[in-house]
Structure formats: structure tokens, C-alpha cells
């Protein structure tokens, strides 16, 4: 029984540990990829930085982004999509930025969730044709938040697996 418990822990832990750390010599794409896309928001169709998550709920992603943007924005609204006005993101712009975020699932049964983040600076909507340093700063911001969100989800899964393992060990003893 103890071997079964150890195998269960390894089966849960190994993918979690290896998720974000891959050797630079592999030809595999990075685990978190930020791509250019476009999304229809209540204010129109805007260029976005998109990240795909698997096995995640919209409300969890929206809550995470809302909590992060609340600390750096003058106002955060969640009427139709997440809208942060007056966000202070010095790496992106020396002025305040408007950030829109929307989570989109291709179909109700799909495990994939596409998160779109759009940035409006004094120069307009940041997209592929914008200033390269501005584009890279936006891409890095979305990447950093996405990796942090994935870590938060993995930590919650890890804690849940530890609870299950502890319960199984108590039953075994």
C-alpha cells in the first residue's frame, strides 16, 4: 500500500515540478506562450496578447487578473469584461494605461481557455505594429502574470494531492 501511495505522489508531483522548467536545448515550445491575437470587446475589436490555459475556469482567471490589476489601477470594472483604467505599468508606458482582459472558451466542453489582454496607451492599442519595446513589455507582463497564475493553480493542486495522500496514509496506518 505504501508503494501505491508513493507512486500516487510521484504521478501528481512530477508533472507539476517539470511544468515550467525545461532545458533550453529541447525543441519544444515554451510551456507558456504569449501570442498576438484580436478580440471583440465592448469597445470594439482590439489587438491582444493571448495565452491558452488548460483545465482552468474563467472565474478563476478573471479573479486573479482583477486582484492583480486592482493594486495598480485607479478603477477596475467587471461589467462585460475586466477593464482596468489608470493602470500604472511603468515598463509599458510612462503614462497610465487602460487594460482589458477577457477569458474565452472555444466551446463549453473545451478544456482550453484563451485569455486575451489588450493594452491602450497614449499611442493607441498595443499590437504587432506598435513600438517593439512597448510590445515586448506588454508580452512580458502577460507572460509573468500567466506563469504566476499557473504556479498558483499548481500549488493548489499540490496541496489537494497532499491532503488525499495524508488521508490515504491515515487509513493505511
Secondary structure, 3 states (H helix, E strand, C coil): CHHHHHHHHHHHHHHHHHCCCCCCCCCCCCCCCCEEEEEEECCEEEEEEEEEEECCCHHHHHHHHHHHHHCCCCEEECCCCEEEEEECCCCCCCCCEEEEEEEECCCCCCCEEEEEEEEEECCEECCCCCCHHHHHHHHHHHHHHHHHHHHHHHHHHHHHHHHHHHHHHHHHC
